[in-house]
Amino acid sequence: MTNTFSKAFSSEQYKLSKNKEIFGILLLPALIIFAIDLYDVYNILTEGVAEEGTVNPWKMVLGRTICMFLYMLYPILVSLFVHACCDVEYRNNNYKILFTIPLSKSKIFMSKVLFMLMTVWLSMILTYLAFLLSGYLFSIAFPELGFQNYDFREVIFYVFLKFTITLSAIAMIQLTLSLIFKNFIYPIGFSMFMLVFSIIVNEKKFSDFIVYTGGYKLYGNLMFENISFERLDYCNIAAIFIFAGVSYYLFVSKKVS
């Protein structure tokens, strides 16, 4: 009776929700968006609106700055959060305790992965809503900016959906690395390297096979209103399952002393 997925998930949810990193990935991106809003309000009040109604404010007022922060910040937050979820098992040899309870390794792994992905998805939903709310508030407070003149909801939805797929793939890659390396320096260092590398090679054809390129494409997708799924997005979907499979093998075959 105890060997059920629901009990495994409840256990992982209770244990992993104690990590302070979860609050960073859930709240920090949305807070940054509101901080950027305050900065934009200050600029509008002090300098005024430069060109009334000539540009799409969803792109030039919000998107240009926010996308830069999101694609640089989110992969690091995801990396820290995923490693924290693995590190809780490394402490005090918790793996030995974990593997002695009457729950199958498969169910423990699936519940852990589901919690990680659900946290990433919830974080993206909060960020998405913060972005929409920002534009709505600007349309009320500063109608001269023209937010109300553009129905940009479809573009924003697909841009954030594609970015969510990218972050889900990154989470699975970081899970694989965190199961291999106990020291957080290696997974986090890899994530930072790939961020820089993806920026350098983003114009190359092979960049579509690099998961982290999806973060850099966030800005371009919004600016050019690209809502279609491309090779990069399909590769990232495949990467979710591939690295989840690799992580599963590493987890169930892990030896404890």
N, C-alpha and C positions, 0 to 999 in steps of 0.2 A: 504493500500500500504506500510505503514511503518512497518507493522508486518511481516517482512520477515527475513529468516535466514541470508541472505547475509548482511543485515544492522546490525543485531545483532553481527555477526562475525566481521564486520569492526569496530564496536564500541568497542568490547572487545579487538581486536587487537590493536587499537589505545591506549586504556586505559592501558592495561597490558604491552605493549611494553615500557611504561615509567618506569617500574621497573628496577632498576639497577641490580637486581639479574639475569635478563635475559642475561646480558653480561657475568656474571660469568659462568652460565651453558653452554653457547654457546662457549665461548672462552677459559676458564681456562683449561679444559682437553687437548685441542690441544696444548696450550702453554706449559703445563707440559711435553707433549711428546717431543716437540722440545727442552725443557730445558734438559731433559734426554739425548736427542741426543747429545747436546753440551758436557754434562758430559762424555758420551761414547767416543766422539771424543778426548776429553782431555786425557782420560785413554789410548786410542790407541796410541796417539802421544807420551805419556810419558813412557808407559810400553810396547807398541807393542802388536801384536796379539799372544796370548799364544799358541793356537793350530790351525794350518791352515787347514780349511776344514774338521774338525773332528766332529763338532757339527752343528746343524741347527741354524744359527744366528737369524732367526726370533723368535725362542724360547728363546735362551740363551742370546742374546745381547739386543733385544727389549722387547720380551714378559715377561720375568721374572720380570723386574723392572716395566714396564709400567702397567701390569695387577694388580700389588700390589697397585699402586696409584689409578687406575681407580675404583677398587671394594670398596676401602675405601672412595674415594672422591665423586664419582658420586651420591650415595644414599643421602649424606648430601646436595649436590648441588640441587638435585631434590626436597628434602624436603624444603629447603629454598625458592626455586623458587615457588613451589606450594603454600606455606603459604603466600608468598608475593602477589600472585595473589588473595588470599582470603582476605588478610589484607587490600588491597586497598578498599574493600567494607565496612570493619569495620570502617575505618576512617570517622569521621564526619557523621556517620550514613548513609553512601552511600546506604545501602540496601533499606532504605526508599525511596530514590530518584530512585533507580534502578527499584523497583517494581511498581512505579507509571507511568513509561513511557509506551507507547503503544506497548509493546513487551511481548510475553508470556514468563513465567518463563522457560518453557521447551527449548525454542530457546535460551534464554540467557544462560542457563546451558550448552546446547550442544555446543554453540560457545565458551564458556569458557574452556570446556574440550578439544575441538578440538585444541584450541590455545595452551593449556598446552602440549598435546601430540605431536603436530607438532613441538614445541620448543624442546622437548626431542629428537624427531627423527632427527631433523636438527643438534642438538648438537652431536648425535651419528654418523651422516654422516660425520661431520667435523672431529671428532676424528678418525673415520675409515680411512678417506682419509689421515689424518696426519700420521697415522701408516704406511699405504702403501707408502706414499711419503718418509718417513724416511728410509724404507728399500731400496727403489729405489735410494735415494741419497747415502746411504752407499755402495750400489753395484757399484756406479760410483767412489766414492772417495776412497773406500777401498775394491777393488775387492778380496783381499786376505781373507776377512771375509767369502765370499762365498754366499752372499745373492742371487746372480744371479743363483746359482746352485739349488735352491729350488723353485718350483712353489707352493707357500703356499696360493695362493689367495682364493681357495675354503674354506680352513680351517678358514682363517681369516674372510671371509664373514659370515660363519655360526656361528662362535664364537661371532662376534659382533651382529648378528641378535638375537641370544638367549639372549645376554646381554640387547639388546634394549627391548625385551619383558619383561625382569625382571624390567627394569627401568620404563616401562609403567605401570606395575602392582604396583610398589612402588609409582608412581605418584598418582594413584587412591586411594591407601591406605592413603597417606598423604593428599589428598583432603578431604577424609572422616574425618580425624582427625582435619584438619584445619577448617572444617565447624562446628565441635563440640566445639573446643577450640579457643578462641580469642588469648590467649597468645601463642606465638611461642615456648615457652619452652617445652610444652607438646608434640607437633608433632615432634619437632627436637630431644627431649630427647628419644622419642619412637624409632625413626629411628636409633639413635646411639646405643641404647640398643639392638635392633634387629640385628644390624651389628655384635656386639660382640657375641650375643647369637647364631647367625647362624654359626659363626666360631667354637664355642664350640661344637655344635651338628651336624655339617655337615656330620659326619659319620653315624648318626642314620637314620633309615628308614623314620621316620616321618619328617625329614628335607626337604623332597620333597614337603611338604605342607606349608613350610615357604618360602614366596616369596623372602625374603632377602638372602636366601641361593644361589640364582642364581648369585649374585654378587661374592660370594666366589668361585663358580664353574668356573668363567671366567678363572682363572689361569689354573685349571686342564683341562678344555676343550681345551685350546691352547696347553698345554704341551703334552697331550695325543691325540691330533688331533681328538677330539670328535665332529663330525658334525651331529650326529643323535639327533633327538628330543626325550627327555625322559619324565618320569612322571612329573618331576619338571617343565619342560617347558610347558607342557599341563596344569598343575595346575596354572602356572603364567598367561597363556592366559585366563583361567577361572576367575582368580582373577581380571583381568582388567574389565571384564563385571560385576562381582559380586559387586565390590566396586564402580564402576561407577553407578550401580543401587542404592546402599545405599546412595551415595553422591547425586544422583538425588532426592531421597526421602527427604533427609535433606534440600536440597536447596529449593525445591518447597514448603515445609511445614514450612520454616523459618518464624517466626513471627517478624514483625518490629513495633516499637512504634513511 
